[in-house]
Amino acid sequence: MNFIAILVTLALDRGLRHLEFCRDHRLGHWYFGLLRRIKSASPELVLLLTVLAVIIPALVVDGIQLGLSSLSPALGFLAAVIFLLLSLGPRDAFHLINEYRAAVDSKDELAATRLARLLIEDAPPAGPDQCAQAVGEALLMRVNDRLFAPLFWFVILGPSGAALFWLAKNAVCALKPKSSHEAPSEYAEVARRIHGTLAWIPAHLLALSYGLVGSFDSTWRGLRAYYQTCEKRFFENNEAVLLCAGRAALSGPGFEGLSRMESLDRAATLATRALILWLVVIGLFTLGGWIL
């Protein structure tokens, strides 16, 4: 049933892009902003409060979904689709790439810069070639938080799993420093650890997927070289692993001498192939469960 819910959700995600504003970060910012009001808490209390703030709403989602499923399987299925749909994004990374490509082709620099900022989540580089490269690399990293990790936790834990990751992701956004001059709070550090831990498995599965649908030898060598010199804690290196794997997967035979825009297209193709691979694997596991 989860596989069918995923297919329906992905179809709705493409067809209801005008409703993407419904899953922006404002609700998460308000909810986790309440933690900022609790001052002078001990490290143990900070850890407890942040973990509870992430877990309790996910348990509520699980209770709602189970309650609706007990009333009607159709209602339970509908609830699962809605919760998963709200857990994606907030903006579809693949659609942003298409819009960015169209803006570049039409020489609309303002639109291209705005779209690049949405995907990079920071100020984009000034040069068009550098900006296109940064957008392609951002896609390889951002699709985990925006798509693959919610799908992974949905498969593992159902709607509550997707909600759990959404909450962890929003906790990081809501609790991070508001300016470069502000020191990260203890709540922000705990939120970053929770999110990094939840993102670790899907990020590494996605990195492996990049190798399987790209250049596996290059990806394997790149990841091995990265971990030989990596000094970060495990929950801090998810994006670096995805970028390393994505770059390596696109560096195999047939990828040399590409322009920046061609590299961007190849990055989008690589991520799309990885999504197809995930859907095939999930579908096979679902089919195996039905047969057995």
C-alpha positions in Angstrom: 0.0 0.0 0.0 2.9 2.4 0.7 4.2 2.0 -2.8 0.8 2.9 -4.3 0.6 5.9 -1.9 4.1 7.0 -3.1 3.1 6.9 -6.7 -0.1 8.8 -6.1 1.8 11.4 -4.0 4.4 11.9 -6.7 1.7 12.4 -9.3 -0.1 14.9 -7.1 3.1 16.7 -6.3 3.6 17.3 -10.1 0.0 18.2 -10.7 -0.6 20.5 -7.7 2.5 22.7 -7.8 0.4 25.8 -7.4 -0.4 24.5 -3.8 3.3 24.3 -2.8 2.8 27.2 -0.5 0.8 25.0 1.8 4.0 23.2 2.9 6.3 26.2 3.5 8.3 26.5 6.7 6.1 29.1 8.5 4.2 26.6 10.6 7.5 24.8 11.6 9.1 28.1 12.4 6.3 29.1 14.7 6.2 25.7 16.4 9.9 25.3 17.0 10.2 29.0 17.7 8.4 28.2 21.0 11.6 26.5 22.2 13.5 29.7 21.9 11.4 31.1 24.7 12.7 28.6 27.2 15.8 30.2 28.5 18.6 29.0 30.7 17.8 25.3 30.3 20.3 22.6 31.1 21.8 20.6 28.3 19.8 17.6 29.3 16.6 19.6 29.3 17.4 21.1 25.9 18.0 17.6 24.5 14.7 16.3 26.0 12.6 19.2 24.9 14.0 19.2 21.3 13.5 15.4 20.9 10.0 15.6 22.3 9.1 18.5 20.1 10.1 16.4 17.1 8.6 13.1 18.2 5.3 14.1 19.7 3.7 15.6 16.5 4.9 12.5 14.6 3.1 10.3 17.1 0.0 12.4 16.7 0.2 11.9 12.9 0.5 8.1 13.5 -2.5 8.2 15.8 -4.6 10.1 13.2 -3.6 7.8 10.4 -4.3 4.6 12.5 -7.6 6.0 13.6 -8.7 6.8 10.1 -7.5 3.4 8.9 -9.7 1.7 11.5 -12.7 3.6 10.2 -12.0 3.0 6.6 -8.9 1.7 4.6 -9.7 4.4 2.0 -9.5 7.1 4.6 -6.2 5.7 5.9 -4.8 5.7 2.4 -5.9 9.2 1.8 -4.4 10.4 5.1 -1.1 8.7 4.2 -1.0 10.4 0.8 -1.8 13.8 2.4 0.9 13.5 5.1 3.5 12.3 2.6 2.6 15.1 0.2 3.0 17.7 2.9 6.4 16.2 4.0 8.0 16.8 0.6 9.6 19.9 -0.6 8.8 22.6 0.2 9.7 23.2 -3.4 10.1 20.4 -6.0 13.8 20.4 -6.8 13.3 18.9 -10.3 10.7 21.6 -11.1 13.0 24.3 -9.9 15.7 23.0 -12.3 13.3 23.1 -15.2 12.3 26.6 -14.4 15.9 27.7 -13.9 16.8 26.1 -17.3 13.9 28.0 -19.0 14.9 31.3 -17.3 18.5 30.9 -18.6 17.4 30.0 -22.1 15.1 33.1 -22.2 18.0 35.2 -20.7 15.8 36.2 -17.7 18.7 36.9 -15.2 16.4 38.0 -12.4 14.3 34.8 -12.5 17.4 32.6 -12.9 19.0 34.2 -9.8 15.8 33.8 -7.8 15.4 30.2 -8.8 19.0 29.4 -8.1 18.7 30.9 -4.6 15.7 28.7 -3.9 17.6 25.6 -4.7 21.1 26.6 -3.4 19.4 28.0 -0.3 22.0 30.8 -0.3 23.2 33.6 -2.6 24.2 32.1 -5.9 27.5 32.8 -7.6 27.7 35.8 -9.9 28.9 34.2 -13.1 26.4 32.3 -15.2 28.6 29.2 -15.6 29.5 29.2 -11.9 25.8 29.6 -11.0 24.8 26.7 -13.3 27.4 24.5 -11.7 26.2 25.5 -8.2 22.6 24.8 -9.1 23.5 21.3 -10.4 25.5 20.5 -7.3 22.7 21.8 -5.1 20.3 19.5 -6.8 22.4 16.5 -6.0 22.4 17.5 -2.3 18.9 19.0 -1.8 16.9 16.1 -3.3 17.6 14.0 -0.3 15.9 16.4 2.2 13.2 17.4 -0.2 12.3 13.9 -1.7 14.4 10.8 -1.0 14.6 11.0 2.9 10.8 11.6 3.3 10.2 8.6 1.0 12.6 6.5 2.9 11.1 7.2 6.3 7.6 6.8 4.8 8.5 3.3 3.7 10.0 2.4 7.1 7.5 4.0 9.5 4.6 5.1 7.3 3.2 8.6 7.5 4.6 9.2 10.9 8.1 8.6 9.5 7.7 11.2 6.8 6.3 13.6 9.4 9.2 12.8 11.7 11.7 13.8 9.0 9.7 16.9 8.1 9.7 18.0 11.7 13.5 17.4 12.1 14.1 19.4 8.9 11.9 22.3 10.0 13.5 22.3 13.4 16.9 23.0 11.8 15.4 25.8 9.7 13.5 27.4 12.6 16.3 27.2 15.2 19.3 28.1 13.2 20.9 31.6 13.8 19.0 34.4 12.2 22.3 36.2 11.2 25.9 35.3 10.8 26.7 37.3 14.0 24.4 35.2 16.1 25.9 32.1 17.8 24.0 28.8 17.3 21.8 27.9 20.3 21.9 24.6 22.1 18.5 23.8 20.6 19.8 24.4 17.1 22.7 22.0 17.7 20.4 19.3 19.0 18.1 19.8 16.0 21.0 19.6 13.6 22.1 16.3 15.2 18.6 14.8 15.0 18.1 15.9 11.4 21.6 14.7 10.4 21.0 11.3 12.0 17.7 10.8 10.3 19.1 11.9 6.9 22.2 9.7 7.2 20.8 6.4 5.9 18.8 7.8 3.0 21.7 10.1 2.0 24.1 7.2 1.8 21.6 5.0 0.0 21.1 7.9 -2.5 24.9 8.2 -2.9 25.0 4.5 -3.7 22.1 5.1 -6.1 24.1 7.8 -7.9 26.9 5.2 -8.5 24.5 2.5 -9.7 22.8 4.8 -12.3 26.0 6.7 -13.1 29.7 5.7 -13.0 29.9 3.2 -10.1 33.7 2.8 -10.2 34.2 6.5 -10.0 31.6 6.9 -7.3 33.1 4.1 -5.2 36.7 5.5 -5.5 35.4 9.1 -4.7 33.6 8.0 -1.6 36.5 5.9 -0.3 38.9 8.8 -0.8 36.4 11.2 0.9 36.1 9.0 4.0 39.9 8.5 4.2 40.2 12.3 4.9 36.8 13.1 6.5 37.0 14.5 10.0 33.4 15.4 10.4 31.0 13.6 12.7 28.7 11.2 10.9 25.6 13.4 11.0 27.5 16.4 9.6 28.7 14.9 6.3 25.4 14.0 4.5 25.5 16.8 1.9 29.3 16.3 1.4 28.8 12.6 0.7 26.0 13.3 -1.8 28.0 16.0 -3.6 31.1 13.7 -3.7 29.1 10.8 -5.0 27.2 12.9 -7.5 30.3 14.5 -8.9 32.1 11.2 -9.2 29.0 9.5 -10.8 29.1 12.3 -13.5 32.9 12.0 -14.1 32.9 8.6 -15.8 33.3 7.9 -19.5 31.1 10.0 -21.6 30.8 12.9 -19.2 34.1 14.7 -20.1 34.1 18.1 -21.8 30.5 19.0 -21.0 29.4 22.6 -20.7 28.0 23.9 -17.4 24.4 23.7 -18.7 25.0 20.2 -20.0 26.4 19.2 -16.7 23.3 20.6 -15.0 21.1 18.5 -17.3 23.2 15.5 -16.5 22.9 16.1 -12.8 19.1 16.3 -13.2 19.1 13.1 -15.2 21.2 11.4 -12.6 18.8 12.4 -9.8 15.8 11.3 -11.9 17.4 7.9 -12.6 18.1 7.5 -8.9 14.4 8.2 -8.2 13.3 5.6 -10.7 15.7 3.1 -9.2 14.2 3.7 -5.7 10.7 3.3 -7.1 11.7 0.0 -8.7 13.3 -1.3 -5.6 10.3 -0.2 -3.4 7.9 -1.8 -5.9 9.8 -5.1 -5.9 9.8 -5.2 -2.1 6.0 -4.4 -2.1 5.4 -7.1 -4.7 7.4 -9.6 -2.7 5.4 -8.7 0.4 2.2 -9.3 -1.4 3.4 -12.7 -2.8 4.8 -13.9 0.6 
